[in-house]
Structures are given as structure tokens and as C-alpha cells.
Amino acid sequence: MSQTQRLLLIASSSMTRTPAFERATALAQAMQLPLHIVAFDYLEALAVAGFFAPEQIRQARDGYLESHRQWLEEQAAQARKHRIEVTSEVVWVQDPYEEILHFVNEMPLALIIKDAQEESVLKRIFFTPLDWRLLRDCPAPVHLVTNALHPRPRNVLAIVDVLRSEAQDLVFNDQIIAAAVKLAEQCNAQLDLVHVYDWAAVYAMDMGVGALPLATGICEALSEAQHEAFSALIERNGVPADRCHFIEGTPLPSICAFAVDHQTDVIVMGTVQHSGLNKRLGSTAEYLLHQAPCSVLAIKPSECP
């Protein structure tokens, strides 16, 4: 298998050209990387019927897969018109996640790109079980796309948390920023960096239930410490000060409001793998992934160079 990094587009099984196709094509151009498109097919009805009429069902399945291959090849041909190296395949598999891990292990992936399903009535993003597994467990960076308004992102927003431990602050926040800076540079996009300081949450975390009201001096000291940590992060990563935003408030609504006001195309954020029974992403990340008003690029520690 080639050691050249590439993008992996997980195509919808519906044979519909979705926003992820447009984003994947635009990023392949911007990053000058090959693109591999894969679609996962599995029809439970055909699988069950195969026990009773195996030959007929095999022919039906093969015909369906061939139709899907031809459709994907047509999409790949469109991308090749833009001088992008594209390959495609259709895989009959019941558990796509395990198959995706094979791709992760067999080829160096710069990014996995997939559509996120958006429910317009509720104005929120609905993530399928596969989406959550990718976000929570997949070692490769995952980009979930919600719309194709700007196939090549124009505005990129990096979310950092300076409340991490010192080791995480020095490594993971730097990795998040590095990923966002790289994406913005490749796409010639504007980059913003945001940290939301929720002093009420900090106080509750440090003092516990039943603590006395926070004194003004303590509140100011906490805010100053957060400012200093954020300033050090900015300086260390060379991000222009006018593109960095220290916001006091509740993280989720503050981030979403900022993304809407600045017409953000992609939010770059970190998610941390957990093991055992505690397999979750963290409350802010989890809520943001549900309500983000734009596409999301999720990275995990050590994914960035």
C-alpha cells in the first residue's frame, strides 16, 4: 500500500452526491492529496433471503454493488477533471467501523470525511452510531460535514481549553491549533482561536457544592490566570492576537454564537479517547457536536505533527 497520505471519503449508501463529496473534492485540491472514496453497503433483507435462495440473492447483490460502483466511478471522474487522483470502491459489510479501521491501518490517512446527518426541523445535528464511534474511538482525524455552502472553507475556528493539565495544555492544545492553522493555510481561509472561560464552572469544580459566593477578588484572579495561560498559548503558537478571542460565559452557547456571527465553516476541536465504561467525549465536546452550527473537525492527542 502506498505511503502517500490521502483523504478517505465515506460516501452515503444512497448514491446521492452529498456535501461531503464537495468538501472532499475541495480539500483534495487544496491539500494536493489523493482521494479514496468508499461506500459501505449492506441490505439486511438480501442477507436474510440469501439463506433461502443463495444463487438468486448473490446475483441481486452483485448487480446492486455493480450499480453502486459505476455511480461512484462517475463521481470520481468528476473529481479527476480537477486533476485530483481519485480511487473508489464499494464494500459489502455489516459493520462499517471495523472496515474503516482496516483503512486506517493500511493507508496513512490525513483525514476521514463523512456527512453528518442534520435535522432541519430541530436545527441540530444528529449523529449516527457510526459517527459517534468515529469521533470517540477512531485514531484518525474525523471531519463531519453538514453543508456545502463553501466547499473550500473560508473561516476556520479552533476551540482550545486552557484548563487542561499542564502536560495536555502544552501538547493537545498545540495540536488543535496546529491542525486548524494547517487547514486554514491550505484553504486560504481565515483562522480564529477561541477559549471560553466559564468562571462559575471553575468555581464549582474547585470549591464543590455548598461553597460560599465567589468573592470579587477571587473571580478577578481566576480570570487573570486564564488570560495569562491563553496569552502564553497564543505566543507559543504564533497566532495573531487580533484573531484570538477570550470569552467569558457558558462554553456551548458562546461558541455557537461566535461561529454564527463569524460565518464559521469548520470548528476544529479536540476529543479524548476514554476506555472501559467511561467511553465519552467530555460534556462540552459532546454538546457542541450536537449543536454546532457548522461542520466539525475532531482530532485526538498525537494526531498532529
C-alpha positions in Angstrom: 0.0 0.0 0.0 1.3 3.5 -0.9 2.7 5.5 2.0 1.4 8.8 0.5 -1.1 10.4 2.7 -4.6 10.6 1.4 -8.1 11.6 2.2 -10.8 9.0 2.8 -14.4 9.9 1.9 -17.0 7.7 3.4 -19.8 8.1 0.9 -23.5 7.7 1.6 -25.0 4.4 0.6 -27.9 6.2 -1.1 -26.0 7.0 -4.3 -26.6 10.7 -3.7 -23.9 13.4 -4.1 -23.9 14.9 -0.7 -22.0 17.9 0.9 -19.1 15.6 1.9 -18.4 15.0 -1.8 -17.9 18.7 -2.4 -15.8 19.2 0.7 -13.6 16.2 0.0 -13.0 17.3 -3.6 -12.2 20.9 -2.4 -9.8 19.7 0.3 -8.1 17.2 -2.0 -7.4 20.1 -4.3 -6.3 22.4 -1.5 -4.1 19.8 0.2 -2.9 18.3 -3.0 -3.6 14.8 -1.7 -5.1 11.7 -3.4 -8.7 10.9 -2.5 -10.1 7.5 -1.9 -13.9 7.1 -1.9 -15.6 4.1 -0.2 -19.2 3.3 0.2 -20.5 0.6 2.6 -23.5 -1.4 1.5 -25.5 -4.0 3.5 -29.1 -4.8 3.0 -30.5 -6.9 5.8 -33.3 -8.2 3.6 -30.9 -9.5 1.0 -28.6 -11.1 3.6 -31.5 -13.0 5.2 -33.0 -14.0 1.9 -29.7 -15.4 0.9 -30.2 -18.3 3.2 -33.2 -19.5 1.2 -32.2 -18.6 -2.4 -28.4 -18.1 -2.3 -27.7 -18.0 -6.0 -30.5 -15.6 -6.9 -29.7 -13.3 -4.0 -26.0 -13.4 -4.8 -26.8 -12.2 -8.4 -29.1 -9.5 -7.0 -26.5 -8.3 -4.5 -23.7 -8.3 -7.2 -25.9 -6.3 -9.5 -26.7 -3.8 -6.8 -23.0 -3.5 -5.9 -22.0 -3.0 -9.6 -24.5 -0.2 -10.0 -23.1 1.5 -6.9 -19.5 1.0 -8.2 -20.5 2.6 -11.5 -22.1 5.6 -9.7 -19.0 6.1 -7.5 -16.8 5.9 -10.6 -18.9 8.7 -12.2 -18.3 10.9 -9.1 -14.6 10.1 -9.2 -14.4 11.0 -12.8 -15.8 14.5 -12.0 -13.1 14.9 -9.4 -10.4 13.9 -11.8 -11.4 16.8 -14.1 -9.8 19.0 -11.3 -6.6 17.0 -11.6 -7.2 15.0 -8.4 -6.0 11.5 -8.1 -9.2 9.5 -7.1 -9.9 5.9 -6.5 -13.2 4.3 -5.3 -14.7 1.1 -4.1 -17.9 -0.4 -2.6 -17.7 -2.8 0.3 -20.5 -5.2 1.4 -20.1 -5.2 5.2 -22.4 -5.1 8.2 -20.1 -3.2 10.5 -18.5 -0.3 8.6 -16.5 0.9 11.6 -14.3 -2.3 11.7 -13.8 -1.9 7.9 -12.8 1.8 8.4 -10.2 0.7 10.9 -8.7 -1.5 8.2 -8.3 1.6 6.0 -6.7 3.4 8.9 -4.2 0.6 9.5 -3.5 0.0 5.8 -3.0 3.6 4.4 -1.8 6.8 6.0 -4.9 9.0 6.2 -4.7 12.7 6.6 -8.4 12.9 7.2 -11.6 10.9 7.2 -14.5 12.9 5.7 -18.1 11.9 6.2 -21.6 13.6 6.1 -23.2 14.4 9.4 -27.0 14.0 9.3 -28.7 17.3 10.0 -32.2 17.6 11.2 -33.5 20.9 9.9 -36.7 20.9 12.0 -34.9 20.7 15.3 -32.0 22.8 13.9 -29.5 20.4 15.3 -27.1 17.7 14.1 -28.0 14.1 14.6 -25.0 11.8 14.7 -25.4 8.1 13.9 -23.8 5.4 16.0 -21.1 5.2 13.3 -20.4 8.9 13.7 -20.0 8.6 17.4 -17.7 5.6 17.1 -15.5 7.6 14.7 -15.5 10.6 16.9 -14.9 8.7 20.1 -12.6 5.8 19.1 -11.1 6.3 15.6 -7.4 7.2 15.9 -7.5 9.3 12.6 -8.8 12.9 12.4 -12.5 12.9 11.5 -14.3 15.7 9.6 -18.1 15.6 9.7 -19.7 17.8 7.1 -23.1 19.5 7.5 -23.4 21.6 4.3 -21.7 22.5 1.1 -22.2 26.3 1.2 -18.4 26.8 1.0 -16.8 23.5 -0.2 -13.4 25.0 0.5 -13.7 26.5 4.0 -13.4 30.3 4.3 -13.5 30.6 8.0 -11.9 28.1 10.5 -12.4 28.2 14.2 -10.2 26.5 16.7 -11.5 25.7 20.2 -9.0 25.3 23.0 -9.3 24.7 26.7 -6.5 26.2 28.9 -8.0 24.5 31.9 -6.3 21.2 30.8 -3.5 19.9 32.9 -0.1 21.5 32.1 1.0 18.5 30.0 -2.2 18.5 28.0 -2.1 22.2 27.6 1.4 22.1 26.1 0.6 19.2 23.8 -3.1 18.8 23.0 -4.0 22.5 22.6 -0.9 22.9 20.4 -2.1 20.0 18.3 -5.5 21.5 17.9 -4.1 24.8 16.9 -1.6 23.2 14.5 -4.4 21.3 12.8 -6.5 24.5 12.5 -3.6 26.6 11.2 -2.7 24.0 8.6 -6.3 23.7 7.4 -6.7 27.5 7.2 -3.4 27.9 5.3 -4.2 25.1 2.8 -7.6 26.6 2.1 -6.5 30.2 2.3 -9.1 30.7 5.0 -9.3 33.0 8.0 -8.5 31.4 11.3 -10.0 32.4 14.7 -8.9 30.9 18.0 -11.4 30.9 20.9 -11.2 30.0 24.6 -14.3 30.3 26.7 -13.7 31.0 30.4 -16.7 29.7 32.5 -15.8 31.1 35.9 -18.9 29.6 37.5 -17.9 26.1 36.4 -14.3 26.6 37.6 -15.6 27.8 41.0 -18.0 24.9 41.3 -15.2 22.4 40.3 -12.7 23.8 42.8 -15.0 24.6 45.7 -17.7 21.9 45.4 -21.4 22.1 46.4 -22.3 24.4 49.2 -19.4 26.8 48.7 -19.8 30.5 49.7 -20.4 33.0 46.9 -17.3 33.8 44.9 -15.6 36.9 46.1 -14.8 39.6 43.6 -11.1 39.3 44.1 -11.0 35.6 43.6 -13.1 35.9 40.4 -10.7 38.5 39.0 -7.7 36.4 40.0 -9.1 33.3 38.2 -9.9 35.4 35.1 -6.3 36.9 35.1 -4.8 33.4 35.4 -6.9 32.2 32.5 -5.8 35.3 30.4 -2.2 34.6 31.2 -2.5 31.0 30.1 -4.3 31.9 26.9 -1.7 34.6 26.1 1.1 32.1 26.6 -0.7 29.7 24.3 -1.1 32.4 21.6 2.5 33.4 21.8 3.8 29.8 21.7 1.9 29.1 18.6 2.4 32.4 16.8 -1.3 33.1 16.3 -2.0 36.8 15.6 -3.5 38.4 18.7 -6.4 40.0 16.7 -7.6 36.6 15.7 -7.7 35.2 19.3 -10.7 35.6 21.4 -11.0 35.2 25.2 -14.7 35.0 26.0 -16.3 34.8 29.5 -19.5 32.9 29.5 -21.1 29.5 29.2 -19.0 27.5 26.6 -21.7 25.9 24.4 -23.8 29.0 23.6 -20.8 31.2 23.4 -19.0 29.0 20.9 -22.1 28.5 18.8 -22.9 32.2 18.8 -19.3 33.1 17.8 -19.5 30.5 14.9 -22.7 32.0 13.6 -21.5 35.6 13.9 -18.3 34.9 12.1 -19.8 32.6 9.5 -17.5 29.7 10.6 -17.3 26.8 8.1 -15.4 24.4 10.3 -14.9 24.1 14.0 -11.6 22.3 14.9 -11.8 20.7 18.3 -10.2 18.0 20.3 -11.8 14.8 21.6 -10.1 12.5 24.0 -10.3 8.7 23.8 -11.5 7.0 27.0 -11.5 3.3 27.8 -13.7 1.0 29.8 -17.2 2.2 30.9 -16.2 5.8 30.6 -16.3 6.0 26.8 -17.5 9.5 26.2 -16.1 12.7 24.7 -16.5 15.1 27.5 -19.6 17.2 28.2 -18.7 20.4 26.2 -17.4 18.4 23.2 -20.5 16.2 23.3 -23.0 19.1 23.5 -21.1 21.1 20.8 -21.1 18.1 18.4 -24.9 18.0 18.8 -25.5 21.7 18.3 -22.6 23.1 16.3 -23.9 25.4 13.5 -21.3 24.2 11.0 -19.0 21.3 10.1 -16.7 19.8 12.7 -13.1 18.5 12.5 -12.3 16.4 15.5 -8.7 15.4 16.4 -7.3 13.3 19.2 -3.9 13.7 21.0 -0.9 12.9 18.9 -2.7 13.2 15.6 -0.9 16.3 14.6 2.8 16.5 13.7 
